[in-house]
Amino acid sequence: MNASMLSYILFSCLLLSVQAEYCGVREIIRYTNQLLRDSSVSCPCRQAAVRSCSCLPIPEPGHELTCFVDGTKHMLETNITSKPVITRLYQTFQSLLDRNLCESLPHGDQCQYKTKGNGTEFLNKILTTYQGLHK
C-alpha cells in the first residue's frame, strides 16, 4: 500500500467519524429558542384539538430523536406561525435520523412516550436534550 492510499483511507475514516458525531446542536438550540418566543406554541394541549393546539410526545429516554421527528412533523400541520423555522428543525431531525448521525443521541425505531405536552413543553424537552449534548 503506498502513502497516498494510506492517507486517503485515514482521511476517509476521519471524515466518517466527524460525520457520525454531527448532531446539529447549535442550530437546533437556536431554532428551538426562536420557536419558544412564538406565543402560538404555548396554547393548552387538548386531545380533541384538530388544528389549533396539539399534544406532542414527550419522549422516553432513548427515543428522543424519533419523537422529535414525529412532534415537529405534527407541528407543521397546526396553526403555529413560525412554519419556516419548524420546517428547518424537522428537516434537521429527519436528516439526523435517516443518516444515523449523532451517536450521542440514541434513538429507537419509533417514538415511545408516556406523556404528551403542548408545544412549549415539547420544545423545552428538545432544548434540555440538546443543551445536555452541548456540554
Protein Blocks (a to p, Z undefined) as FASTA:
>chain_A
ZZklmmmmmmmmmmmmmmmmpgolmmmmmmmmmmmmpmklmpccdfklmklpccddddde
hilmmmmmmmmmmmmmmccfklmmmmmmmmmmmmmmmnopajllgcdfbdcdfbdcdfkl
mmmmmmmmmmmmmZZ
